[in-house]
């Protein structure tokens, strides 16, 4: 079963993939070995590498937060080069993951 989330009113399907090469939605020649997830806006899809439930939750939250910042144009979290501030996104994802885990939510997607 795939989980759906809405970001900016658009539904995205979250898929957990077992192969790092299947994270990317297009045929990138070189896969970033640190990449644990990716969103494709045109395909309305989020792919996360299967790891531990804790890491998957953090990866999903990171992508969701990034997408919210981008979709809603939250200028305070976008630098002069139009990039989202990664350290802020990481901190928010970790904080939200801890809150969710503390109330028993350890997975968002199967």
C-alpha positions in Angstrom: 0.0 0.0 0.0 1.3 3.4 -0.9 0.8 6.4 1.4 -0.4 9.7 -0.1 0.3 13.2 1.3 -0.9 16.5 0.0 1.5 19.4 -0.4 0.1 22.6 -1.7 -3.1 20.9 -2.5 -1.4 18.3 -4.7 -1.4 14.6 -3.7 2.0 12.8 -3.7 2.5 9.1 -3.4 5.2 8.0 -1.0 7.0 4.9 -2.1 9.7 3.0 -0.1 12.3 1.5 -2.5 14.9 -1.1 -1.6 17.4 -0.1 -4.3 19.3 3.2 -4.0 19.3 3.4 -7.9 15.5 3.5 -7.8 15.3 6.6 -5.6 15.8 9.0 -8.5 12.8 9.5 -10.8 14.9 10.2 -13.9 17.9 8.4 -15.4 20.6 10.3 -13.6 24.0 8.9 -14.5 25.5 9.4 -11.1 23.5 8.6 -8.0 24.4 10.6 -4.9 25.4 7.9 -2.4 24.1 10.0 0.4 20.7 10.4 -1.2 18.0 8.8 0.9 14.9 10.3 -0.8 13.7 12.4 -3.7 10.5 14.2 -4.8 9.4 14.5 -8.4 6.9 17.3 -8.7 5.7 16.4 -12.2 5.1 12.7 -11.3 3.7 13.6 -7.9 5.9 11.0 -6.3 8.2 10.8 -3.3 10.7 7.9 -3.2 12.5 7.0 0.0 15.3 4.4 0.5 14.3 1.5 2.7 16.4 1.7 5.8 15.3 1.8 9.5 11.8 3.2 10.3 13.5 6.1 12.1 15.7 7.1 9.2 12.8 6.7 6.7 10.6 8.9 8.9 13.3 11.6 9.0 13.8 11.4 5.2 10.1 11.7 4.5 9.8 14.7 6.8 12.9 16.4 5.3 11.3 16.1 1.8 7.9 17.3 3.0 9.4 20.3 4.8 11.5 21.1 1.7 8.5 20.9 -0.5 6.4 23.1 1.7 9.1 25.8 1.8 9.4 25.6 -2.0 5.6 25.4 -2.7 4.7 28.2 -0.5 7.8 30.3 -1.2 8.8 30.8 2.5 11.5 33.4 1.7 12.9 33.3 5.2 14.1 29.8 4.6 15.4 30.3 1.1 18.9 31.8 0.5 20.0 34.3 -2.1 20.7 31.5 -4.6 17.0 30.3 -4.3 18.1 27.2 -2.3 16.3 26.1 0.8 18.4 26.3 4.0 19.3 22.6 4.4 20.4 22.8 8.1 17.1 24.4 9.1 15.2 21.7 7.2 17.3 19.0 8.9 16.6 20.5 12.3 12.9 20.7 11.7 12.7 17.2 10.4 14.6 15.8 13.4 12.4 17.8 15.8 9.2 16.7 14.2 10.4 13.1 14.0 11.1 13.1 17.8 7.6 14.5 18.5 5.9 12.0 16.3 7.9 9.1 17.7 7.1 10.2 21.3 3.4 9.8 20.5 3.9 6.4 18.8 4.1 7.4 15.2 7.1 5.7 13.8 6.2 5.3 10.2 4.5 7.4 7.6 4.8 5.0 4.6 4.9 1.3 4.1 
